Amino acid sequence: MKLWAKRILVVLAVVLVGIQFVQPVRTNPQEDPAKAIFADATVWQNPPKTIERACMDCHSSRTRWPWYARVAPVSWLVAHDVAEGREHMNLSAWAEYDRTQKSALLADVCKLVKSNSMPLPIYITMHEEAKLTEQERLETCSWAEGARARLDAAGK
């Protein structure tokens, strides 16, 4: 092997080891059960199992941090995706949304699940159990639409 190739490999090895010391914050904030979606009897009626199986890791404080969430640079992507997921919709902080926001979020659940935009394809790559069948997509959308209708009816 040429000297320059060896030097490049050594530099890459040093960089890969070095970036392991730059770890993102991986937290599961304390969840107040009274604020979680599970406490909202209007919305949380006959929920599909897909919500907990395919949504909670990124959209709640119940994230299961896998081993690769501790290995840079993948850890940065995982932490970013969880933070972004919680920012868009946090099922652990459901009570903090007003009725209009909840209705819009439920509409988004249906739209994104129907269009195969959620769960994210990259998430499904590492979490095969989160892959939804067409039937599960329809059930999830039906639940979200029903929850939205009940929510809107209760708000009138």
KAVEN-V901341 format. One record per backbone hydrogen bond with DSSP energy under -1.0 kcal/mol. CO is the residue of the C=O (numbers start at 1). NH is the residue of the N-H. E is the energy in kcal/mol with one decimal. If there is no record, write none. Layout:
co=CO nh=NH e=E
co=CO nh=NH e=E
This chain:
co=2 nh=6 e=-1.8
co=3 nh=7 e=-2.2
co=4 nh=8 e=-2.1
co=5 nh=9 e=-2.2
co=6 nh=10 e=-2.3
co=7 nh=11 e=-2.6
co=8 nh=12 e=-2.6
co=9 nh=13 e=-2.4
co=10 nh=14 e=-2.4
co=11 nh=15 e=-2.6
co=12 nh=16 e=-2.8
co=13 nh=17 e=-2.2
co=14 nh=18 e=-2.9
co=15 nh=19 e=-2.6
co=18 nh=21 e=-1.6
co=19 nh=22 e=-1.5
co=32 nh=35 e=-2.4
co=35 nh=95 e=-2.5
co=36 nh=39 e=-1.7
co=37 nh=40 e=-1.4
co=39 nh=41 e=-1.3
co=40 nh=44 e=-3.5
co=43 nh=45 e=-2.1
co=48 nh=51 e=-1.5
co=49 nh=53 e=-2.2
co=50 nh=54 e=-3.1
co=51 nh=55 e=-1.7
co=51 nh=56 e=-1.2
co=55 nh=59 e=-2.1
co=59 nh=91 e=-3.6
co=66 nh=69 e=-1.8
co=67 nh=70 e=-1.7
co=68 nh=71 e=-1.2
co=71 nh=75 e=-1.8
co=73 nh=77 e=-1.2
co=74 nh=78 e=-2.5
co=75 nh=79 e=-2.5
co=76 nh=80 e=-2.1
co=77 nh=81 e=-2.7
co=78 nh=82 e=-2.4
co=79 nh=83 e=-2.4
co=80 nh=84 e=-2.7
co=81 nh=85 e=-2.5
co=82 nh=86 e=-2.8
co=83 nh=87 e=-1.9
co=84 nh=88 e=-2.1
co=85 nh=89 e=-2.4
co=90 nh=93 e=-1.4
co=91 nh=37 e=-2.6
co=93 nh=96 e=-1.9
co=94 nh=97 e=-1.6
co=98 nh=102 e=-2.6
co=99 nh=103 e=-2.4
co=100 nh=104 e=-2.2
co=101 nh=105 e=-2.6
co=102 nh=106 e=-2.5
co=103 nh=107 e=-2.0
co=104 nh=108 e=-2.2
co=105 nh=109 e=-2.3
co=106 nh=110 e=-1.8
co=107 nh=111 e=-2.5
co=108 nh=112 e=-3.3
co=109 nh=113 e=-2.3
co=110 nh=114 e=-2.6
co=111 nh=115 e=-1.8
co=112 nh=117 e=-2.0
co=112 nh=118 e=-1.6
co=113 nh=116 e=-1.2
co=120 nh=124 e=-2.1
co=121 nh=125 e=-1.7
co=123 nh=127 e=-1.5
co=127 nh=130 e=-2.3
co=128 nh=131 e=-1.6
co=133 nh=137 e=-2.2
co=134 nh=138 e=-2.2
co=135 nh=139 e=-2.5
co=136 nh=140 e=-2.6
co=137 nh=141 e=-2.4
co=138 nh=142 e=-2.6
co=139 nh=143 e=-2.6
co=140 nh=144 e=-2.5
co=141 nh=145 e=-2.7
co=142 nh=146 e=-2.5
co=143 nh=147 e=-3.1
co=144 nh=148 e=-2.3
co=145 nh=149 e=-2.2
co=146 nh=150 e=-2.5
co=147 nh=151 e=-2.5
co=148 nh=152 e=-2.8
co=149 nh=153 e=-2.4
co=150 nh=154 e=-2.3
co=151 nh=155 e=-1.3
